[in-house]
Amino acid sequence: MVDDPKSGFKKLAKESQLYPQEALLEIKKSKKSLFIGLPKEMMMQEKRVPLTPQSVKLIVDNGHEVWVETGAGNPSKFTDKEYSDAGAKIVYAHNELFEADIVLKVEPPTFEEIDMMKPGKTLFSALQLGNLNRTYFEKLNAKKITAIGYELIEDKVGGMPVVRAMSEIAGSTVMLIAAEYLSNVHNGKGIILGGITGVAPTKVVILGAGTVGEFAARTALGLGVDIQIFDNHLYKLRRIRHALGQQVSTCTFEPSTVAESIKQADVVIGALRAEKGRIRYLVTEDIISQMKQGSVIIDVSIDQGGCFETSRITSHQNPVFNRYGVVHYCVPNIASRVARTASTTLSNIFTPILLETSVCGSLEEMIFSHKWFMKGVYTYKGSLSNAMIGQKTGMKCRDLNLLLAARF
């Protein structure tokens, strides 16, 4: 259609170019300031701290408040001055740390520490099912505490970042422990962990082809150890052989084969993770009684009940006991032997989670907008929310997925 000069459309079109034009504005996510408390660990054998001074600085620079109990970082060789310089407030009374909205710990809190917490606040710590009973969860629920077990948290691809990281550390460390207790220094058999020319290599049996087993085997292979790895999952056995790039002996849990291997072993590593609240396999007392004198058992799974019938929890102060002439090392937090490395690793995992929580606007939004994070929640506002714990304790369980569905 040809424009008619008398119609005025051409003039109107030119004028409209001068009018303000509508545009969509970007809606920014609201950030909420977090109040985080880092109490000093009360367990004498726990030396880790969940945030390093470098991570505290990053968190404080993002507008959050962090309180650190005096001396909390000392076992990991982080000083109060480093935390203070990073922007944290150094607090001298243990109970004051539990006024925080988020209490961040490594070990689960004691009953006394739960009593110090304010109702409705958040607890972020380990969940050591082997040490906890129904009373612990009931006390959390009575205060309507939202409790998150960091070893239950998954990443975006279904892995467990904290479990993986601590397992790498534990697996790399267990062989150093085994070497100590095989040597004469600790009145051991007086043999070297490994093999040298003309001497048969040390025999090591690893129960579990997960991360602990993999990193234990990596360390042992470098020393020339004869390794046999057991697991009931063939895909894990294939994966570990591929990951190690060497020919290690692998086998499923055929009872007679396992028993014979353990009887001939110099070192046995228990590295199984619990499935549905219990360890998949248990080495009986009868088998252990037939092991070689001076052999060493290291039960990495002791915090979940243990792999061996003769196992019982020990500490870093008294790490071993002797049963049937076999040395048992059953310390639940092996990573504390290298506390600074472990603390840095934990801090690298927790810091992004805390910053993402502030971006979400609240912990509740963080839980219900990130299913991988939701899996770490085991008590929520007065109710148990983990089915595995419910099965173990006989407590009723509230499925958070149903609450998520109700939000839509």
For each residue, the residues with C-beta under 8 A, 3 or more apart:
1:
2:
3: 7 9 10
4: 7 9
5: 10
6:
7: 3 4 10
8: 11 12
9: 3 4 12 13
10: 3 5 7 13 14
11: 8 14 15
12: 8 9 15 16
13: 9 10 16 17
14: 10 11 17
15: 11 12 18 19
16: 12 13 19
17: 13 14
18: 15
19: 15 16
20:
21:
22:
23:
24:
25:
26:
27:
28:
29: 359 360 361
30: 361
31: 62 63 358 359 361
32: 358 361 362
33: 63 64 65 358
34: 59 64 65 101 102 354 357 358
35: 64 65 67 100 101 102
36: 51 59 64 65 66 67 100 101 102 104 354
37: 66 67 91 96 97 98 99 100 102 103 104
38: 49 50 51 66 67 68 69 72 88 97 104 105
39: 42 69 72 94 97 98 103 105 113
40: 69 70 71 72 94 97
41: 46 47 48 49 72 75 105 106 107
42: 39 46 94 107 110 113
43: 46 107
44: 315 316 317
45: 315 316 317 331 333 336
46: 41 42 43 75 106 107 333 336
47: 41 75 76 316 336 339
48: 41 75 76 106 333 335 336 339 342 343 346
49: 38 41 52 72 73 75 76 78 106 339 343 346 347
50: 38 104 105 106 124 343 346 347 350
51: 36 38 55 56 59 66 104 346 347 350 351
52: 49 55 56 73 76 78 343 344 347
53: 56 57 73 78 82 83 85 86 88
54: 57 58 86 347
55: 51 52 58 59 347 348 350 351
56: 51 52 53 59 60 66 68 83 86 87 88
57: 53 54 60 61 86 87
58: 54 55 61 62 351 355
59: 34 36 51 55 56 62 64 66 351 354 355
60: 56 57 63 64 65 66 86 87 88
61: 57 58 87
62: 31 58 59 355 358
63: 31 33 60 358
64: 33 34 35 36 59 60 354 358
65: 33 34 35 36 60 89
66: 36 37 38 51 56 59 60 87 88 89
67: 35 36 37 38 88 89 90 91 96 97 100
68: 38 56 72 73 80 83 88 89 90 91
69: 38 39 40 72 90 91 92 94 97
70: 40 80 90 91 92
71: 40 74 80
72: 38 39 40 41 49 68 69 83
73: 49 52 53 68 76 77 78 79 80 82 83 343
74: 71 77 78 79
75: 41 46 47 48 49 339
76: 47 48 49 52 73 339 340 342 343
77: 73 74 339 340
78: 49 52 53 73 74 82 83 340 343
79: 73 74 82 83
80: 68 70 71 73 83 84 90
81: 84 85
82: 53 73 78 79 85 86
83: 53 56 68 72 73 78 79 80 86 88 90
84: 80 81 87 88 89 90
85: 53 81 82
86: 53 54 56 57 60 82 83
87: 56 57 60 61 66 84
88: 38 53 56 60 66 67 68 83 84
89: 65 66 67 68 84
90: 67 68 69 70 80 83 84
91: 37 67 68 69 70 96 97
92: 69 70 96
93: 96 97
94: 39 40 42 69 97 116
95: 98 116
96: 37 67 91 92 93 99
97: 37 38 39 40 67 69 91 93 94 100 103
98: 37 39 95 103 113 116 117 118 121
99: 37 96 118
100: 35 36 37 67 97 103 121
101: 34 35 36 121 122
102: 34 35 36 37 121 122 124 354 363
103: 37 39 97 98 100 109 117 121 122 123 124 125
104: 36 37 38 50 51 124 125 350
105: 38 39 41 50 108 109 123 124 125 126
106: 41 46 48 49 50 125 126 346
107: 41 42 43 46 125 126 128 333
108: 105 125 126 127 128 131 132 136
109: 103 105 113 114 117 123 125
110: 42 113 114
111: 114 115 135 136 139
112: 115 116
113: 39 42 98 109 110 116 117
114: 109 110 111 117 136 139 140 143 145
115: 111 112 139
116: 94 95 98 112 113
117: 98 103 109 113 114 121 123 143 145
118: 98 99 121 143
119: 143 144 145
120: 143 144 145 146 381
121: 98 100 101 102 103 117 118 143 145 146
122: 101 102 103 145 146 147 148 363
123: 103 105 109 117 140 145 146 147 148
124: 50 102 103 104 105 148 150 350
125: 103 104 105 106 107 108 109 147 148 149 150
126: 105 106 107 108 149 150 151
127: 108 132 147 149 150 151 152 378
128: 107 108 131 132 303 304 332
129: 132 274 277 303 304 305 388 389 392
130: 302 303 304 305 306 313 332
131: 108 128 303 313 332
132: 108 127 128 129 136 137
133: 136 393
134: 137 138 393 394 395
135: 111 138 139
136: 108 111 114 132 133 139 140
137: 132 134 140 141 378 379 384 389 393 395
138: 134 135 141 142 395
139: 111 114 115 135 136 142 143
140: 114 123 136 137 143 145 147 379
141: 137 138 144 145 379 382 383 384
142: 138 139 382
143: 114 117 118 119 120 121 139 140
144: 119 120 141 381 382
145: 114 117 119 120 121 122 123 140 141 379
146: 120 121 122 123 363 367 377 379 380 381
147: 122 123 125 127 140 377 378 379
148: 122 123 124 125 152 153 373 376 377 378
149: 125 126 127 152 153 376 378 386
150: 124 125 126 127 153 162 346 349 350 376
151: 126 127 160 162 163 166
152: 127 148 149 160 375 376 377 378 386
153: 148 149 150 160 161 162 353 372 373 375 376
154: 158 159 160 161 372 375 376
155: 158 159 160 161 372
156: 372
157:
158: 154 155 372
159: 154 155 164
160: 151 152 153 154 155 163 164
161: 153 154 155 164 165 349
162: 150 151 153 165 166 346 349
163: 151 160 166 167 211 273
164: 159 160 161 167 168 211
165: 161 162 168 169 345 346 349
166: 151 162 163 169 170 335 342 345
167: 163 164 170 171 210 211 212 215 271
168: 164 165 171 172 211 215
169: 165 166 172 173 334 335 338 341 342 345
170: 166 167 173 174 212 215 300 334 335
171: 167 168 174 211 212 213 214 215 216 217 218 219 271 300
172: 168 169 175 176 215 216 218 219
173: 169 170 176 177 334 335 337 338
174: 170 171 177 178 212 216 219 269 298 300 334
175: 172 178 179 193 204 216 219 220 223 225
176: 172 173 179 180 219
177: 173 174 180 181 298 329 334 337
178: 174 175 181 182 193 204 267 269 296 298
179: 175 176 182 183 192 193
180: 176 177 183 185 186 188
181: 177 178 186 188 296 320 327 329
182: 178 179 188 189 190 191 192 193 202 266 267 294 296
183: 179 180 186 188 190 191 192
184: 187 188 190
185: 180 188
186: 180 181 183 320 327
187: 184
188: 180 181 182 183 184 185 191 294 296 327
189: 182 266 293 294 295
190: 182 183 184
191: 182 183 188 202 266
192: 179 182 183 195 196 199 202
193: 175 178 179 182 202 220 223 225 267
194: 201 202 220 223 224 225
195: 192 199 200 201 202 223 224 225 226
196: 192 199 224
197:
198:
199: 192 195 196
200: 195
201: 194 195 224 225 226
202: 182 191 192 193 194 195 223 225 226 266 267
203: 225 226 228 264 265 266 267
204: 175 178 216 220 225 226 227 228 265 266 267 268 269
205: 227 228 229 230 261 262 265 267 268 269
206: 209 213 216 217 227 228 229 230 268 269 271
207: 213 230 231 258 268 269 270 271 272 281 283 307
208: 212 213 229 230 231 269 270 271 272 273 301 307
209: 206 213 214 229 230 231 233 236 237 239 240 250
210: 167 213 214 231 236 271 272 273
211: 163 164 167 168 171 214 215
212: 167 170 171 174 208 215 216 269 271 300
213: 171 206 207 208 209 210 216 217 229 231 240 269 271
214: 171 209 210 211 217 218 240 243 244
215: 167 168 170 171 172 211 212 218 219
216: 171 172 174 175 204 206 212 213 219 220 269 271
217: 171 206 213 214 220 221 227 229 240 244 248
218: 171 172 214 215 221 222 244
219: 171 172 174 175 176 215 216 222 223
220: 175 193 194 204 216 217 223 225 227
221: 217 218 224 225 227 244 246 248
222: 218 219
223: 175 193 194 195 202 219 220
224: 194 195 196 201 221
225: 175 193 194 195 201 202 203 204 220 221
226: 195 201 202 203 204
227: 204 205 206 217 220 221 248 249
228: 203 204 205 206 248 249 250 251 261 265
229: 205 206 208 209 213 217 237 240 248 249 250 251
230: 205 206 207 208 209 250 251 252 253 258 261
231: 207 208 209 210 213 236 237 240 250 252 253
232: 252 253 280 281
233: 209 236 237
234: 237 238 252
235: 238 239
236: 209 210 231 233 239 240
237: 209 229 231 233 234 240 241 250 251 252
238: 234 235 241 242
239: 209 235 236 242 243
240: 209 213 214 217 229 231 236 237 243 244 248 250
241: 237 238 244 247 248 250
242: 238 239 245
243: 214 239 240
244: 214 217 218 221 240 241 248
245: 242
246: 221
247: 241
248: 217 221 227 228 229 240 241 244
249: 227 228 229
250: 209 228 229 230 231 237 240 241
251: 228 229 230 237 254 257 258 261
252: 230 231 232 234 237
253: 230 231 232 258 280 281
254: 251 257 258
255: 258 259
256: 259 260
257: 251 254 260 261
258: 207 230 251 253 254 255 261 262 283
259: 255 256 262 263 287
260: 256 257 263 264
261: 205 228 230 251 257 258 264 265
262: 205 258 259 265 268 283 287 288 291
263: 259 260 287 290 291 292
264: 203 260 261 292
265: 203 204 205 228 261 262 268 291 292 295
266: 182 189 191 202 203 204 292 295 296
267: 178 182 193 202 203 204 205 295 296 297 298
268: 204 205 206 207 262 265 283 291 295 296 297 298 308
269: 174 178 204 205 206 207 208 212 213 216 298 300
270: 207 208 283 297 298 299 300 301 302 306 307 308 311
271: 167 171 206 207 208 210 212 213 216 300 301 307
272: 207 208 210 279 280 281 301 307
273: 163 208 210 301 304
274: 129 277 278 279 280 301 304 305
275: 278 279 280
276: 388 391
277: 129 274 388 389 391 392
278: 274 275 305
279: 272 274 275 282 301 304 305 306 307
280: 232 253 272 274 275
281: 207 232 253 272 307
282: 279 307 308 309
283: 207 258 262 268 270 287 288 307 308 309
284: 287 288 309
285: 288 289 309 310
286: 289 290
287: 259 262 263 283 284 290 291
288: 262 283 284 285 291 297 308 309 310 323 324 326
289: 285 286 324
290: 263 286 287
291: 262 263 265 268 287 288 295 324 325 326
292: 263 264 265 266 295
293: 189 325 326
294: 182 188 189 325 326 327
295: 189 265 266 267 268 291 292 325 326 327
296: 178 181 182 188 266 267 268 326 327 329
297: 267 268 270 288 308 310 311 326 327 328 329
298: 174 177 178 267 268 269 270 329 330
299: 270 302 306 307 308 311 328 329 330
300: 170 171 174 212 269 270 271 334
301: 208 270 271 272 273 274 279 304 305 306 307
302: 130 270 299 305 306 311 312 313 330 331 332
303: 128 129 130 131 313 332 333
304: 128 129 130 273 274 279 301
305: 129 130 274 278 279 301 302
306: 130 270 279 299 301 302 311 312 330
307: 207 208 270 271 272 279 281 282 283 299 301 311
308: 268 270 282 283 288 297 299 311 328
309: 282 283 284 285 288
310: 285 288 297 323 324 326 328
311: 270 297 299 302 306 307 308 328 330
312: 302 306 321 328 330
313: 130 131 302 303 330 331 332
314: 318 319 320 321 328 329 330 331
315: 44 45 318 319 331
316: 44 45 47 319 331 336 337
317: 44 45
318: 314 315 321
319: 314 315 316 329 330 331
320: 181 186 314 327 328 329 330
321: 312 314 318 327 328 330
322: 325 326 327 328
323: 288 310 326 328
324: 288 289 291 310
325: 291 293 294 295 322
326: 288 291 293 294 295 296 297 310 322 323
327: 181 186 188 294 295 296 297 320 321 322
328: 297 299 308 310 311 312 314 320 321 322 323
329: 177 181 296 297 298 299 314 319 320
330: 298 299 302 306 311 312 313 314 319 320 321
331: 45 302 313 314 315 316 319 334
332: 128 130 131 302 303 313
333: 45 46 48 107 303 336
334: 169 170 173 174 177 300 331 337
335: 48 166 169 170 173 338 339 341 342
336: 45 46 47 48 316 333 339 342
337: 173 177 316 334
338: 169 173 335 341 342
339: 47 48 49 75 76 77 335 336 342 343
340: 76 77 78 343 344
341: 169 335 338 344 345
342: 48 76 166 169 335 336 338 339 345 346
343: 48 49 50 52 73 76 78 339 340 346 347
344: 52 340 341 347 348
345: 165 166 169 341 342 348 349
346: 48 49 50 51 106 150 162 165 342 343 349 350
347: 49 50 51 52 54 55 343 344 350 351
348: 55 344 345 351
349: 150 161 162 165 345 346 352 353
350: 50 51 55 104 124 150 346 347 353 354
351: 51 55 58 59 347 348 354 355
352: 349 355 356
353: 153 349 350 356 357 373
354: 34 36 59 64 102 350 351 357 358
355: 58 59 62 351 352 358 359
356: 352 353 359 360 366 370
357: 34 353 354 360 362 363 366
358: 31 32 33 34 62 63 64 354 355 361
359: 29 31 355 356
360: 29 356 357 363 365 366 369 370
361: 29 30 31 32 358 365
362: 32 357 365 366
363: 102 122 146 357 360 366 367
364: 367 368
365: 360 361 362 368 369
366: 356 357 360 362 363 369 370 373
367: 146 363 364 370 373 374 377 380 400
368: 364 365 374 400 403 404 407
369: 360 365 366
370: 356 360 366 367 373 374
371: 374 375
372: 153 154 155 156 158 375
373: 148 153 353 366 367 370 376 377
374: 367 368 370 371 377 400 401 404
375: 152 153 154 371 372
376: 148 149 150 152 153 154 373
377: 146 147 148 152 367 373 374 380 385 386 400
378: 127 137 147 148 149 152 384 385 386 389
379: 137 140 141 145 146 147 382 383 384 385 386
380: 146 367 377 383 385 398 400
381: 120 144 146
382: 141 142 144 379
383: 141 379 380 396 397 398
384: 137 141 378 379 389 390 393 395 396 397 398
385: 377 378 379 380 397 398 399 400
386: 149 152 377 378 379 389 390 397
387: 390 391 397 399
388: 129 276 277 391 392
389: 129 137 277 378 384 386 392 393 395 397
390: 384 386 387 393 394 395 396 397
391: 276 277 387 388
392: 129 277 388 389
393: 133 134 137 384 389 390
394: 134 390
395: 134 137 138 384 389 390
396: 383 384 390
397: 383 384 385 386 387 389 390
398: 380 383 384 385 402 403
399: 385 387 402 403
400: 367 368 374 377 380 385 403 404
401: 374 404 405
402: 398 399 405 406
403: 368 398 399 400 406 407
404: 368 374 400 401 407 408
405: 401 402 408
406: 402 403
407: 368 403 404
408: 404 405
